[in-house]
Each structure stands twice: as C-alpha cells, then as structure tokens.
Amino acid sequence: LEAILEYDADLYDGATIERLGRHYLRLLEGLCSDLAQPLATWSMATPEELELTLRRWNRTDRPYAHDQPLHRLIAERALKGTPTPALIDAASGHELTLYDVQQQSLQLAGELQRAGVSAGARLAVIMPRCPQRTLALLAVFQLGAVLVALEPDLPDERMAFILRDARVERVITQPALVDRLQRLGTDTPLWS
C-alpha cells in the first residue's frame, strides 16, 4: 500500500502530518487484521503515545493539605512570592502571578463585602473563561459564599431559571453581559 499525503504547510507542520500518517496506517493495519472488529475499538495511537498521554502527562498526584480549602492553599502559596505566572490572559498575553491573583481576588472580595455580601450568600459568576472569572470564583470562596457558576452562553430561559431556582442574591459578571442579564427579569443585583 502506498499513499501520498498533501497538506497546507501554513496550517500543519511536517511532524504533525507524519503522526497523522502513522495513525492512519495503524488503523488500516488493525482493520485488515480483523474485519469483524468494530472500527471504534481500534486505537490509532501507538503504545508510546498512549503511555505519554495517559500516564506521563497525567502524573498529577502531588502532596497537598487535603484539609485546606483551595483559597487558603492559594493564599499560602502566594505568600512565598514566586514570580511564576499563575494566570495568562490568552487574548492579551497579560500574566498574573499567584501573588497578583491573591491580591486582586481579595480586593474583589472586600468590595463585595462592603456592598453587603456575607458568608453563605448565594453568588452567581457569569463570565466567559478568562482570568477575571478565576478571580471572581476565588473571591466567592474567600467570602465563604455559595458559588453558582454559569456559562454566559446558556440560553436566556435556562439561565433565568437557574438564577431563580438557586435563589441567587447577586451576580458577578462583566460589563458586556449586563444588558442581557437585566433583560432576564430576575431582579438579581448585578456586580460588574
């Protein structure tokens, strides 16, 4: 069997195409060896690729204080002052260190507290996935509030239902979403 792969070099590099070619050959070899076997049962990945992706890249077991909430673990780590980026805004490339993350989330938590939000309050965070969302989530944890995290692309009817059903007391969002959320008619105060 002989094949020629043509591809757009502006979109793919040679190594990627070689890997795709190897995957295709593995699939063809498997199919030819047992035609009765369903296609979905064949793996295109090599044993080495499976080892890399399933085992080596997935070594996430690290010792940490299981009895501490996330926001306290972040606070402890931030005190060490490591300048390593903790959050990177994909759009702007702006980086925040763990210390920056801690300070900015504490600032937001303080602003919410001064606005009357206290521990146990039900807060919704409705933002796209971005550094500001992470800061808002962390601020909710620091307040001891109840988090209701919602994706901004939920249909209006579904979002309004969840906000009412969860008895959300305040929504943390971005200015670009304020008009849409006000149209939902939930009478939930917005914080942007």
Residue pairs with C-beta under 8 A, 6 or more apart in sequence:
1 28
3 21
3 24
5 17
5 20
5 21
7 17
22 46
23 44
23 45
24 44
26 42
26 43
26 44
26 45
26 46
27 42
27 44
30 37
30 42
30 43
31 37
31 39
31 42
43 50
45 53
64 73
65 73
68 76
69 141
70 138
70 141
71 105
71 138
71 141
71 142
74 98
74 101
74 102
74 138
75 102
77 98
78 97
78 98
78 99
78 101
78 102
78 103
81 99
82 97
82 98
82 99
83 97
84 97
84 98
85 95
85 96
85 97
86 96
86 97
86 98
86 100
86 101
87 95
87 96
87 100
87 101
87 131
87 134
88 94
88 95
88 96
88 131
89 95
89 130
89 131
90 130
91 130
94 131
96 104
96 131
101 134
101 135
101 138
102 138
104 135
105 135
105 136
105 138
105 139
105 142
106 139
106 142
108 135
108 136
108 139
108 172
109 139
109 140
109 142
109 143
112 123
112 139
112 143
112 145
112 170
112 172
112 191
113 143
115 170
115 191
117 123
117 143
117 145
117 169
117 170
118 143
118 144
118 145
119 143
119 144
119 145
120 144
120 145
120 146
121 143
121 145
121 146
121 169
121 170
122 145
122 146
122 148
122 166
122 167
122 168
122 169
122 170
123 140
123 143
123 145
123 146
123 147
123 148
123 168
123 169
123 170
123 171
123 172
124 148
124 149
124 150
124 162
124 163
124 166
124 168
124 170
124 171
124 172
124 188
125 133
125 136
125 137
125 140
125 147
125 148
125 149
125 150
125 171
125 172
125 173
126 150
126 151
126 152
126 159
126 171
126 172
126 173
126 177
126 181
127 133
127 136
127 152
127 172
127 173
127 174
127 177
128 151
128 152
128 174
132 174
136 172
137 147
137 149
139 172
140 146
140 147
140 172
141 147
148 162
148 163
148 166
148 168
150 159
150 162
150 163
152 173
152 177
154 162
156 180
156 183
156 184
159 181
159 184
160 184
160 185
160 186
162 168
163 171
163 184
163 186
163 188
164 186
168 186
168 188
169 188
169 189
170 188
170 189
170 190
170 191
171 181
171 188
171 189
171 190
171 191
172 191
172 192
173 181
173 190
173 191
173 192
174 192
175 192
177 192
178 190
178 192
181 188
181 190
182 190
